[in-house]
């Protein structure tokens, strides 16, 4: 079971983390998630992914200031780097992560 603490630990212990907030009734969430995870796996070797179902884990989303789905939070070196909600493209997310990630891993 996910908790705020397990996600915080993943963020603290990992170079790069995506926390993906979704809901069972969100069709965009289900279409976007596999594409985004696939793109992260292809482009970045160090990324960890945490998936949060906001209908089950009701305390996690507010802790991170998330109130809509889908929302993507990207953490680099333990700090929030990027926050995208609702309308986003996979290419846009990858493009915004690429340069800082490359600098961190070079």
N, C-alpha and C positions, 0 to 999 in steps of 0.2 A: 504494500500500500504506500502510495506517495504521501509525503507530508511536506510542509513548508521546510522543515529541517533537512529532509533528504535532498530536496531541490537546492537549497542553499549550500549544502555540502558539495553537491555536484558542481555548482557554479564556482565555489571556492577552490576546489581541487583540480579543475579542468582548465585547459587553455582557452577553449571555445565551447560555448553551450548555446543551444537553441531551446527555448521553452515555448512549446506550441500549445495554445489554449484553444480548445474546440468544444462543441456541444453536439449531442446526438441529432438534434433537429437542424443543424447547420449544414446545408448541402455544399456550400462553398468550402467549408472546413474539410469535408471528406474528399473533395476533388483536389484541393490544394496540398493537403498533407503528404501524400505519396510522392508528388512531383517535387516538393520542396526537400523532402528527406533524400530523395534520389539525387537531386542537384548538389546538396551538401556533401553526400558521400562521394560523388564524382569529382568535386572541386576542392574539398578540404578534408585532409586525413584525420585531423585532430578533433573534429566536432563531436560533442555528445549531444544527444537529443532527449529532452524530457517532454512527454505528452501529458497534458492536463485536461481531463474532461470536467468542464466547469459545472456540469449537472451533478457530478458525484463528489468531487473534491471542492466543496463550496467555500472553504476558507482560504484556499491557495490564490485564486484570482484576485480577490480584494487586497491580499497582502502585497501583491505585485502591482496594484493599481490597474488591474485589467477588468473591464466591465462590458466587453463585447467579444464576440467570436466571429471569425478567427482573429487571434492576436498572436504575433510572433515577437518574442523578446530574444535578442542576441546579446550574449555576454562574452566579452573578450578580456582575458586576465582578471576575471572576477568582477568586472564593471559593466553595467549596462551600456551597450554601444548603439543598439538599434531597436526601435519599437515600431512595428507596423500593425495596423488593424484594418479589417474588412477588405478594402480594395488594394490589392498588392499583386505584383507579378513575381514569379520565381526569378526571372532574369534581373529584376530590380533589386531584390534582396541579395542575390549572389553578387551583383555588381557593387553594391554598397559595402559588402563584407570583404571583398577580394583584396583590396590594397592594404588595409590595416592587418588583415590576417597574414598576407605575404610578408609584411614587414616583421611581424611577431615571430614567424617561423623561419626566417632566413638567417 
